[in-house]
Amino acid sequence: MATETRGGHKPREVGDGLWERIEPLLPVIERRLRSPVRRRLDDRRVPCGLLFVLSTGIPWRYLPQELGFGSGMTCWRRLRDGNEAGVRQRLHEMLLAEQRAAGIRDPSRASVDSSHLRAMKGGAATGPAPVDRGKTGSNHHVIVEAHGIPLAATLTGGNRNDVTQLIPLVRAVPPIRGKGGQPLRRPKRLHADRGYDHESHRDQIRRFEVTPHIARRGTEHGSGLGVYRWVVEGAIALLHWFRRLRIRWEVRDDIHQAFITLGCTVICWRRLRTPL
């Protein structure tokens, strides 16, 4: 499948380099030779359909058949099955390890933040959002390293306070290999805004051998943490560049979480190809 142009990769298509990393992670499905069902769609075409839906935000049923990416329902099933098999999470961890091996990552510090989005159909991990007049919504919670590379991202209801997700975010950071010795798991310092201000959470962060730098409520602005925290805001902006992540249309929270992980993976891949 041709995926290259003179200027680089075609939009929303999986290039050879990324496919070489995806293919070994896919579960092996044996074809039943005597089964009357149609032949299974080529595995390489489905990620292209997923990237098309992620980028454009188009409803599954409107995925153009002439693109050759399969039907929207086929892509939805592959997204579900791949998420249950942990394909995208392992791909994300693989790319993080490659970045560490290439010296792109900066493990000295990390930053956390969240963003709200409307949940149009409700479902799990939704709630009345105080920032949106009590309308049903969800929150994206993201932790990034010093250059803004996403380490982990989680989904909660729109009524969940940021501080409740600080510890789960730190725990969600996977062990990152790529070099000899023990894999990296925790940053040395963690930066966060006033929404994460709570002494008990500072104590828990210190138990991870991480130094918390969290702005305190009731103090004037100008703590200086914005010099380090802007990278997580930039990462959230990159995630929301994918139209499917601006508004939540999925009733199932695991499907939307799969899209979040896919978005983080695409950002990591682009950073690996074009490092700072």
NORPE-V898493 format. One record per residue. PSI is psi in degrees with one decimal (* if undefined). NEAR is the number of other C-alpha atoms within 12 Angstrom. Layout:
PSI NEAR
PSI NEAR
This chain:
116.9 16
125.7 16
6.7 21
146.9 16
171.8 11
-30.2 8
-2.2 8
-150.4 18
143.9 19
148.9 18
134.5 17
24.9 25
152.6 32
116.1 33
171.9 29
-41.4 18
-44.5 19
-38.9 28
-35.6 24
-25.8 15
-30.6 24
-43.2 34
-45.2 25
-17.5 17
-16.3 23
139.6 28
143.7 18
122.9 12
115.5 14
130.9 10
133.4 13
108.5 11
-33.1 10
5.6 9
139.7 10
-3.3 9
163.2 10
160.0 11
139.5 15
136.9 21
140.6 22
129.6 21
-29.1 30
-24.2 31
-29.2 31
-45.3 36
-31.3 38
-41.4 38
-39.1 42
-41.9 44
-34.1 39
-45.4 35
-42.6 37
-42.7 40
-41.4 28
-24.1 24
12.0 27
141.6 23
149.0 25
-43.7 28
-14.4 17
9.6 20
117.6 28
125.3 21
-29.4 18
-13.4 10
-20.4 17
17.0 23
4.2 33
176.4 32
162.7 27
-36.9 28
-37.5 23
-45.5 26
-38.3 37
-44.1 32
-41.7 22
-36.5 35
-44.5 36
-48.7 25
-40.8 21
-34.8 33
-42.5 28
-30.4 19
-5.5 18
23.7 24
-49.5 28
-33.9 39
-42.6 34
-35.1 29
-41.4 34
-46.2 39
-36.6 37
-44.5 30
-37.0 37
-39.1 43
-39.8 30
-37.2 25
-39.4 34
-42.2 28
-32.9 20
-2.7 20
21.6 19
-35.9 26
149.9 33
100.8 28
4.1 31
-29.3 21
161.3 33
160.5 42
148.9 51
151.4 52
173.6 44
165.6 41
144.4 38
147.7 36
150.6 38
137.4 34
102.1 36
-28.3 19
8.8 20
-150.8 25
-172.6 25
155.0 25
42.0 32
166.7 33
166.1 30
120.4 27
122.0 25
-20.6 20
-2.7 20
44.5 19
36.4 13
10.6 17
155.2 22
130.1 32
178.8 38
166.4 45
138.3 42
125.5 48
127.5 44
140.0 46
132.5 45
161.2 46
-170.9 41
-24.7 32
3.2 32
13.4 37
123.3 46
127.6 49
-34.6 49
154.6 47
138.9 43
166.8 37
131.9 40
173.8 37
155.8 35
-12.9 34
5.4 30
133.2 28
145.8 28
-40.4 33
-26.7 28
-16.2 22
3.0 33
-52.1 41
-45.0 31
-34.8 24
-44.3 35
-39.7 42
-25.9 23
-13.3 25
120.8 34
159.2 29
125.5 27
117.5 32
-152.7 25
-17.6 22
168.0 17
161.4 11
-166.8 9
141.8 11
148.1 20
141.0 26
-38.6 28
145.8 36
166.3 34
-33.0 25
149.8 30
126.4 39
137.8 41
159.8 45
-170.8 34
-20.9 28
-15.8 24
13.7 32
109.9 27
129.4 26
-38.1 18
-34.5 16
-32.8 28
-42.2 27
-40.0 19
-36.7 19
-40.9 32
-30.2 21
-23.0 17
5.7 21
38.1 17
135.1 27
117.1 24
136.1 36
90.4 32
127.7 34
147.1 26
141.9 22
152.2 16
2.5 10
158.5 12
152.2 10
155.4 13
30.5 12
-19.0 20
-3.7 16
-19.2 26
-22.9 23
-29.7 17
-27.9 29
-15.4 35
-23.5 26
-34.5 29
-33.5 39
-38.2 32
-37.8 29
-40.3 40
-38.6 37
-38.8 26
-40.1 28
-41.1 37
-4.1 29
-29.3 22
116.9 31
-27.8 25
-16.7 33
-0.1 40
-37.0 32
135.4 33
119.0 42
-13.5 32
130.1 32
-39.3 21
125.3 21
-28.4 29
-30.7 26
-42.5 33
-38.0 40
-36.5 36
-38.6 37
-38.8 44
-47.6 47
-38.8 39
-42.2 41
-42.7 43
-38.7 43
-42.4 36
-41.9 38
-43.5 34
-40.3 39
-42.7 32
-39.0 25
-33.3 27
-36.8 27
-33.2 20
73.2 13
160.0 19
* 16
